[in-house]
């Protein structure tokens, strides 16, 4: 039986196609352990953290110089009272020791009833380590899920044990693993003014590392494993398409392949995986909204996430602070990237899901307000009459702008989200919207694709008298990229002193043989 593309839980080499997670981390962990350091590994959800930790644990134990223990503290999630939370961590450690088969496992915290919760972790490790004939290395998975005072007590006891290692045995090297970097743990405290004071563990962390995504070559390598076992070949162009959609996000890379080989090609003999199959799989995943995507997009409701994502949607650089805790947190969650000199959604699939998540209710409401799914209404000989469609939107926006501004938590992005909802409800089932969102550009580029025709659209909020000229220049450049000679520039004017008759207009300009239609809203 061949292996499968895994989208649920840690990867197991004999069962799943996989790329060695340690390759994506780097070689630093070995030297950190050797030098008795404490460290953090953080990465977004379902990027391979647990797979990495189980492999590291096995590797350290196999090398024989240390005892290594993997322990997930997820069972203590949400327990803010340390009198209950810390014993939950102890229970997780006892179960992990028992299942790992480490020496003297049954002696760990065996007399914990006599220990105060504020010292039990430190004392238990001290007594246990004194019985071992080799140093102990511990990997705490899901460490950032601990809450409030439980987290504070947990970290304080680890720090106390660390700084006193010259006096008595303690954990030789320790890793805290989760989605968040150590600097963001303070967000878990009950009060924003509360700190760990003089016993903060932050100053004992030697390194904070992250688990990178797959490269293009690693996607090809992963898919080649499937080809070698089944004969199903991924075209080079299909691999490139997966890279463009996912930017190598591991769960997405596996989910696309699984959607294709298990659903699309299950009964076919030695087929060729093509770009069209990749695109169909992507649309299925977006529409289905699997748990990974749902849990990630649920974070859009968090205020600190909104403060970052909203400027990305609107392209407003003035609202984005890259050194802020909110920005770093949003990036650690895997929602954004800035490796191309601009801040944008982490990949095209996330960009699509972000917009659809935020304007889903709007799409339904537009239909209820008398604008049903009527693509034929806007078709002329198989081509979208975009002028007619956008004039309909102008009428809709004039009637409903005030309502939508109040409905959205993302108020600054409301014009962008409502327009995209209006377009989405038109092309659903028969087309696609390509979105280019990036802060620092003060614009959003959209390309509606329907029946092999492309319709480039640029959205801008009016910031001053230069908005129109800037938009024309930017749209012309985007039209060159899309290979189109007609495009639409939509400018939203939010000034309350301007009448709707002045806000709504439909102008035409010819620039370098390009037809640009300027739509005022």
C-alpha positions in Angstrom: 0.0 0.0 0.0 1.4 3.4 -1.0 1.9 6.3 1.3 -0.5 9.2 1.4 -0.4 13.0 1.5 -1.0 13.8 5.2 -3.3 16.7 6.3 -4.1 15.4 9.8 -1.6 15.2 12.6 2.1 14.4 12.6 3.7 12.7 9.6 5.0 9.1 10.0 7.6 8.1 7.4 6.1 4.7 6.6 2.6 6.1 6.1 3.1 9.6 4.6 5.0 11.4 1.9 7.2 13.9 3.8 10.1 16.2 3.7 12.5 16.1 6.7 11.3 18.8 9.0 14.7 19.3 10.5 15.9 20.5 7.1 13.4 23.4 7.3 14.6 24.4 10.8 18.4 24.4 10.3 21.2 22.9 12.2 21.1 25.1 15.3 19.3 22.8 17.7 22.2 20.3 18.0 24.6 23.0 19.2 22.0 24.5 21.5 21.5 21.1 23.2 25.2 20.5 23.4 25.7 23.8 25.0 22.9 23.2 27.5 20.7 26.1 26.2 17.0 26.7 26.5 15.3 27.8 23.2 12.0 28.4 21.4 10.8 26.9 18.1 7.7 28.7 16.8 5.8 28.3 13.5 2.2 28.7 12.2 -0.4 26.0 12.6 0.2 22.7 10.8 3.6 23.4 9.4 5.2 20.3 10.9 6.2 21.3 14.4 5.1 18.0 16.1 6.6 16.0 13.3 9.8 17.8 13.9 9.7 17.3 17.6 9.1 13.5 17.4 12.0 13.2 15.0 14.3 15.3 17.2 13.3 13.3 20.2 14.1 10.0 18.5 17.4 11.4 17.1 18.6 12.6 20.5 17.8 9.3 22.1 19.4 7.3 19.3 22.6 9.2 19.6 22.8 8.1 23.2 24.4 11.1 24.8 21.2 12.4 26.4 17.7 11.3 27.3 15.1 13.2 25.3 11.5 13.6 26.3 8.6 15.0 24.1 5.7 16.4 26.1 2.6 18.2 24.9 1.0 20.4 27.5 -2.2 20.9 25.5 -4.2 19.2 28.2 -3.6 22.3 30.4 -5.0 24.7 27.8 -7.5 27.2 29.2 -6.7 26.4 32.9 -5.7 29.8 34.2 -5.6 28.8 37.9 -2.1 27.5 38.5 -3.3 25.3 41.4 -5.0 23.2 38.7 -3.0 24.1 35.7 0.5 23.2 36.9 -0.6 19.7 38.1 -2.0 19.2 34.6 1.4 19.9 33.3 2.9 17.4 35.8 0.3 14.8 34.7 1.3 15.3 31.0 5.0 14.9 32.0 4.3 11.7 33.8 2.3 10.2 30.9 5.0 11.2 28.5 7.8 9.7 30.6 5.8 6.5 31.0 5.1 6.1 27.3 8.7 7.1 26.3 10.2 4.3 28.5 12.7 6.6 30.1 14.5 5.3 33.3 12.8 5.8 36.7 9.7 7.2 35.0 7.4 6.1 37.8 9.4 8.2 40.3 8.6 11.5 38.6 6.5 13.6 41.0 5.5 10.5 42.8 5.1 12.4 46.1 3.5 15.5 44.4 0.8 15.8 47.1 3.4 17.3 49.4 4.5 19.9 46.9 3.1 23.4 46.5 2.0 24.0 42.9 4.5 26.9 42.7 7.5 24.6 43.2 6.3 21.1 42.1 7.6 21.4 38.5 11.0 22.6 39.6 11.4 20.0 42.4 10.1 17.1 40.3 12.6 17.8 37.6 15.4 18.3 40.1 14.7 14.9 41.8 14.2 13.1 38.6 17.4 14.4 36.9 19.4 13.4 40.0 18.5 9.8 39.3 19.5 9.7 35.6 22.9 8.6 34.3 22.7 11.0 31.4 21.4 14.7 31.0 17.8 15.2 30.2 16.5 17.2 27.2 12.8 18.2 27.2 10.7 19.5 24.3 7.4 21.1 25.5 5.0 21.1 22.6 2.0 23.6 22.6 3.8 25.6 25.3 2.1 28.8 24.2 -1.4 27.4 25.0 -0.9 27.8 28.7 -2.9 30.6 30.2 -2.5 33.4 32.7 -1.1 32.4 36.1 -0.5 28.8 35.0 1.9 30.1 32.3 3.6 32.4 34.7 4.2 29.7 37.3 5.4 27.3 34.6 8.0 29.7 33.3 9.1 30.9 36.7 9.8 27.3 37.8 11.8 26.5 34.6 13.8 29.7 35.1 14.5 28.9 38.7 15.7 25.4 37.8 17.9 26.8 35.0 19.7 29.4 37.0 20.4 27.0 39.8 21.8 24.2 37.7 25.3 24.6 39.2 23.8 23.7 42.6 21.7 20.7 41.7 20.7 18.7 38.7 18.0 20.0 36.4 16.9 19.8 32.7 20.1 20.1 30.6 18.4 21.6 27.5 14.8 22.6 26.9 12.7 23.7 24.0 9.4 25.6 24.2 7.4 24.9 21.0 4.3 26.6 19.7 2.8 29.1 17.3 4.1 32.1 19.2 7.5 33.4 19.8 8.5 33.8 23.5 8.1 37.6 23.3 4.4 37.1 22.7 3.8 34.9 25.7 2.9 38.0 27.7 -0.3 38.2 25.8 -1.5 35.2 27.8 -1.3 37.0 31.1 -4.5 38.0 32.8 -3.5 41.7 33.0 -1.5 43.6 30.3 0.4 45.4 33.1 1.5 42.2 34.8 5.0 40.9 34.1 7.1 38.1 35.4 9.2 40.6 37.2 12.7 39.6 38.4 12.1 36.0 37.7 11.2 36.4 34.0 12.4 33.4 31.9 12.7 35.6 28.8 16.4 36.3 29.5 17.4 32.6 29.6 16.2 31.9 26.0 19.3 31.5 23.9 17.6 31.3 20.5 14.1 31.6 18.9 13.8 29.7 15.6 11.0 29.2 13.1 10.1 26.4 10.8 10.1 27.6 7.2 7.8 26.6 4.4 8.7 24.2 1.6 10.7 25.6 -1.3 9.7 25.0 -4.9 12.2 22.2 -5.1 10.9 20.6 -2.0 7.3 20.6 -3.3 8.7 18.8 -6.4 10.6 16.4 -4.2 7.5 15.6 -2.1 5.4 15.0 -5.2 8.1 12.8 -6.8 7.9 10.4 -3.9 4.3 9.8 -4.9 5.3 9.4 -8.6 7.9 6.8 -7.7 5.3 4.8 -5.8 2.3 5.1 -8.0 3.4 6.3 -11.5 1.2 9.4 -11.2 3.3 12.3 -12.5 2.9 16.0 -11.5 3.7 18.2 -14.5 6.4 20.8 -13.9 3.8 23.5 -14.5 1.5 21.9 -12.0 4.2 22.0 -9.3 4.8 25.7 -10.2 1.1 26.4 -9.8 1.1 24.7 -6.4 4.0 26.9 -5.4 2.2 30.1 -6.6 -1.0 29.2 -4.8 0.6 28.1 -1.5 4.1 29.6 -1.2 5.1 26.2 0.1 2.8 26.2 3.2 3.0 22.5 4.1 -0.6 21.8 4.9 -1.8 23.4 1.7 0.8 21.6 -0.4 -0.3 18.3 0.9 -4.0 19.2 0.8 -3.9 20.1 -2.9 -2.1 16.8 -3.8 -4.5 14.8 -1.7 -7.5 16.4 -3.2 -6.2 15.5 -6.7 -4.9 12.0 -6.2 -7.7 10.7 -3.9 -10.7 12.5 -5.4 -9.8 13.4 -9.0 -7.5 10.6 -10.1 -8.5 7.7 -7.8 -9.8 5.4 -10.6 -7.5 6.5 -13.4 -4.4 4.6 -14.5 -1.1 6.5 -14.5 -2.6 10.0 -15.2 -0.8 13.2 -15.6 -1.5 15.9 -12.9 -2.0 19.2 -14.7 -2.4 22.9 -13.9 -6.1 22.7 -14.4 -6.4 19.9 -11.8 -4.4 21.9 -9.3 -6.7 24.9 -9.9 -9.8 22.7 -9.5 -8.4 21.3 -6.2 -7.6 24.7 -4.9 -11.2 25.9 -5.5 -12.5 22.8 -3.8 -10.3 23.4 -0.7 -11.3 27.1 -0.6 -15.0 26.3 -0.9 -14.9 23.4 1.6 -13.0 25.5 4.2 -11.4 22.6 6.0 -10.6 22.8 9.7 -7.1 24.2 9.1 -8.5 27.1 7.2 -11.4 27.7 9.5 -9.3 27.8 12.6 -6.8 30.2 11.0 -9.5 32.5 9.6 -11.3 32.5 13.0 -8.4 34.7 14.2 -9.6 37.4 11.8 -12.1 38.3 14.6 -9.2 39.2 17.0 -8.7 42.9 17.3 -4.9 42.7 17.1 -5.2 40.7 13.9 -7.7 43.2 12.4 -5.2 46.1 13.0 -2.8 44.3 10.7 -5.0 42.6 8.1 -7.1 45.7 7.4 -4.2 47.8 6.1 -3.2 44.8 4.0 -6.6 44.7 2.4 -6.7 48.5 1.8 -3.0 48.9 1.0 -2.7 51.6 3.6 0.9 51.8 4.8 0.2 54.5 7.3 -1.8 52.1 9.5 0.9 49.4 9.6 3.7 49.2 12.1 6.1 46.4 11.4 7.8 46.6 14.8 4.5 46.3 16.7 3.5 43.3 18.7 0.3 43.0 16.7 2.3 42.8 13.4 4.7 40.2 14.8 1.9 38.2 16.2 0.0 38.2 12.9 3.1 37.1 11.1 3.8 34.3 13.6 0.2 33.1 13.1 1.2 32.5 9.4 -1.4 35.0 8.0 1.1 37.4 6.3 4.5 37.6 4.8 6.9 40.4 3.9 9.7 38.6 2.1 9.1 40.4 -1.2 9.5 43.9 0.2 5.8 44.4 0.9 3.3 43.1 3.4 0.8 40.8 1.9 -1.3 37.6 2.7 1.0 34.6 3.3 -0.2 33.0 0.1 -2.9 33.3 -2.6 -5.2 30.8 -0.9 -5.1 32.7 2.4 -5.8 35.9 0.5 -8.9 34.4 -1.1 -10.1 32.9 2.2 -9.5 36.2 4.1 -11.7 38.2 1.7 -14.4 35.5 1.4 -14.5 35.0 5.2 -15.0 38.7 5.8 -17.6 39.3 3.1 -19.5 36.0 3.1 -22.5 37.5 4.9 -22.4 40.4 2.5 -22.6 38.1 -0.5 -25.8 36.6 0.9 -27.2 40.0 1.8 -26.6 41.4 -1.6 -28.8 38.6 -3.1 -31.5 39.3 -0.5 -31.4 43.0 -1.4 -32.4 42.3 -4.9 -29.1 41.6 -6.7 -29.3 37.8 -7.3 -26.7 35.6 -9.0 -27.3 36.8 -12.5 -24.2 36.4 -14.6 -26.2 36.2 -17.8 -27.5 39.7 -17.1 -24.0 41.1 -17.5 -22.9 38.9 -20.5 -22.6 40.2 -24.1 -21.7 37.3 -26.5 -19.9 35.5 -23.7 -18.0 38.6 -22.5 -18.7 40.4 -19.3 -20.1 43.9 -19.8 -18.0 45.3 -16.9 -19.2 48.8 -17.4 -22.8 47.7 -16.9 -21.8 45.6 -13.9 -20.0 48.4 -12.2 -22.8 50.9 -12.9 -25.0 48.5 -11.1 -22.5 48.5 -8.2 -22.5 52.3 -8.1 -26.3 52.2 -7.6 -26.0 49.5 -4.9 -23.2 51.3 -3.1 -25.1 54.6 -3.0 -28.0 52.9 -1.5 -26.2 50.7 1.0 -22.8 52.3 1.8 -23.8 53.7 5.2 -25.3 50.3 6.2 -22.1 48.3 5.3 -19.8 50.8 7.0 -21.7 50.1 10.3 -21.9 46.3 9.8 -18.2 45.6 9.3 -15.6 45.3 12.0 -13.1 46.1 9.3 -14.7 49.5 8.6 -11.7 50.9 6.7 -11.8 47.9 4.4 -15.6 47.9 4.0 -15.6 49.4 0.4 -13.1 46.8 -0.8 -14.9 43.9 0.9 -18.4 45.0 -0.4 -17.2 45.4 -4.0 -15.4 42.1 -3.9 -18.6 40.5 -2.5 -20.6 42.1 -5.4 -18.2 40.7 -7.9 -17.9 37.3 -6.2 -21.7 36.7 -6.3 -21.6 37.4 -10.0 -18.8 35.0 -11.0 -19.5 32.2 -8.5 -19.5 28.9 -10.3 -18.3 30.4 -13.6 -15.2 32.4 -13.0 -12.5 33.5 -10.6 -11.1 36.6 -9.0 -7.3 36.9 -8.7 -6.4 39.2 -5.8 -3.2 41.2 -5.3 -3.4 42.7 -1.8 -0.3 44.4 -0.3 0.2 47.2 2.2 2.4 50.1 1.2 0.7 50.4 -2.2 -2.5 52.1 -1.2 -4.4 50.0 -3.7 -5.8 46.5 -4.3 -5.5 44.9 -7.7 -8.1 42.4 -8.9 -8.4 40.5 -12.1 -11.7 38.9 -12.8 -11.3 35.9 -15.1 -14.3 34.5 -17.0 -14.2 32.2 -20.1 -10.6 33.0 -20.7 -11.2 36.8 -20.7 -9.5 39.0 -18.1 -10.8 42.2 -16.6 -8.2 44.1 -14.5 -9.6 46.3 -11.8 -7.9 48.5 -9.3 -9.5 49.7 -6.0 -8.3 52.8 -4.3 -9.6 54.9 -1.4 -9.4 58.6 -2.1 -6.6 60.2 -0.1 -6.2 63.5 -2.0 -6.2 65.1 -5.3 -3.4 62.9 -6.5 -5.3 59.6 -6.0 -6.7 59.5 -9.5 -3.4 60.1 -11.3 -1.6 57.6 -9.1 -4.4 55.0 -9.7 -4.2 55.5 -13.5 -0.5 54.9 -13.4 -0.7 51.9 -11.2 -3.6 50.3 -13.1 -1.7 50.8 -16.4 1.2 48.8 -15.0 -1.1 46.1 -13.7 -2.8 45.9 -17.1 0.6 45.3 -18.7 1.2 42.4 -16.3 -2.2 40.9 -17.2 -1.8 41.6 -20.9 -5.0 43.6 -21.2 -5.7 46.9 -23.0 -8.8 47.8 -21.0 -9.0 48.2 -17.2 -11.2 49.8 -14.5 -10.1 52.1 -11.7 -12.6 52.3 -8.9 -12.1 55.2 -6.4 -14.1 55.3 -3.2 -14.6 58.8 -1.9 -15.5 58.8 1.8 -15.7 62.6 2.3 -19.0 63.4 4.0 -19.0 66.9 2.5 -19.3 65.6 -1.1 -22.7 64.7 -2.5 -23.4 61.4 -4.1 -24.0 63.1 -7.4 -20.4 64.3 -7.3 -19.0 61.0 -6.0 -20.6 58.8 -8.7 -19.1 59.3 -12.1 -17.9 57.1 -15.0 -15.0 58.6 -17.0 -12.8 57.3 -19.8 -9.1 58.0 -20.4 -6.8 56.7 -23.1 -3.2 56.3 -21.8 -0.6 54.8 -24.2 -3.3 53.1 -26.2 -4.8 51.6 -23.0 -8.5 52.3 -22.2 -8.9 53.1 -18.5 -12.4 53.6 -17.1 -12.5 55.6 -13.9 -15.5 54.6 -11.7 -16.3 57.0 -8.9 -18.0 55.6 -5.8 
